[in-house]
Each structure stands twice: as structure tokens, then as C-alpha cells.
């Protein structure tokens, strides 16, 4: 098992790039014609912002990956097979 320092050393450059890319997409949304405020009920934006809240959590027992996976999962009931 890797130490916290080893995990940080190994993954920091990749995570930094992902965060910069995510920020760039958010900037594009803000500048886009119709801005995200024009589509506030778009489920994808709702999922996106909920995921950011999970990532920002300081709860070290948060199981963030599972929570985010559930945010993006289709939770509608399966159709009945009558």
C-alpha cells in the first residue's frame, strides 16, 4: 500500500490537469451564449455541481468515488415485465 505522500506524488500532476480542464469547461459554460443559467434544470449540470460538492467535502471517510458514481447513475426504476 502506498503512503499518502506517495499517492500525492504519483497522482498530483494528472489530477491537477483534470481540475484545470474542469475549470476551463466551467468558464466556457459561463461565457457561452445562453449561459448555464439558461438551462438550470439540465440534469447534467445538476449532476456536475453535486459531484463538485462531493469532491469539495472534507470528510475523509466520504467514499467520494462511490458517491459520484451514484450521482451519475440512472436511478429510475426498471420497467415492470408484466
VEXNUBA-234484 format. One record per atom (N, C-alpha, C): residue in one letter; x, y, z. Coordinates in steps of 0.2 Angstrom, whole numbers, plus 5000, padded with zeros to 4 digits. Example, Ala and Ser with C-alpha at 12.3 -4.5 7.8 and 13.67 -1.06 7.14 Angstrom:
2
A506649725039A506249785039A506649845039S506449895035S506849955036S506450005039
***
This chain:
82
X500449945000X500050005000X500450065000X500250114996X500650174995X500550225001X501050265003X500950315009X500550375005X500250415010X499950475007X500350515003X501050525005X501450565001X501650534994X501650464994X501750434988X501150434983X500550434986X499950444982X499950514979X500150564983X500150634981X500650644975X501250614976X501750624972X501550594965X501250534965X501150494959X500550524955X500050554959X499450574955X499350644954X499650684958X499550764958X499650794951X500050774947X500150804940X499450794936X499250734936X498650714932X498050744935X497950744942X497350774945X497350854944X497950884944X498050954943X497750964936X497950924931X497750934924X496950934923X496650884927X495950874927X495550934930X495850954935X495551014938X495551074934X496151084931X496151144926X495751134920X495651074918X495151064912X494451074914X494351054920X493651064923X493451134924X493951174926X493851244927X493751274920X494151254915X494051284909X493351274906X493151214907X492451194904X491951244908X492051254915X491551294918X491651364916X492251384914X492251454911X491951464904X491951404900X491651404894X490851414895X490651374900X489951374901X489651444903X490051474907X489951544909X489951594904X490351584899X490451634893X489951614887X489751554887X489351534882X488651574881X488451574875X487851614873X487251574877X486851604881X486351574885X486651544892X487251554893X487551534899X487151474903X487451444908X487151384911X486551404915X486451474916X485851494920X485251484915X485351484909X484851474904X484551404904X484951354907X484751284907X484851254914X484551294919X484651274926X484351204928X483851174924X483651114925X483951054922X484451074918X484851024914X485150974919X484950914919X485150864924X485850854924X486250864918X486950854918X487250904922X487050974922X487351024926X487151014933X486550984935X486450974942X486950914944X487050864940X487550814942X488250834943X488450884938X489050914938X489150944945X488750994947X488851034953X488750994959X488350944959X488350894965X488950854966X489250834960X489950804961X490450844963X490450914961X490950964964X490850964971X490250964974X490150974981X490450914985X490350854982X490650794985X491450794985X491750824979X492450824979X492650874984X492350934985X492550984990X492450964997X492150904998X491950885005X492650865009X492650885015X493250875019X493250815023X492650775022X492550715026X493050655023X493550635027X494050585025X493750515024X493150505026X492850445026X492250445021X492250495016X491750505012X491550455006X492050415004X491950374999X491750414993X492150464991X491950504986X491750474979X492250424977X492150394971X491450364970X491250324975X490550294975X490050344975X490050394979X489550444979X489450484972X490050494969X489950524962X489750474957X489950414958X489650364953X488850364954X488650364960X487950364961X487550424958X487850484959X487650544956X487450534949X487950504945X487950494938X487550434936X487350394940X486950334939X486250344938X485950304933X485250314932X484850274937X484450314941X484150284947X483450274946X483150284940X482450264939X482350194939X481750174942X481550104942X481550074935X481750014935X481749974929X481049964927X480849954921X480149944919X479949874921X479249874923X479049804925X478949764919X479049694920X478949644915X478349614916X477749644914X477149614915X476949574909
***
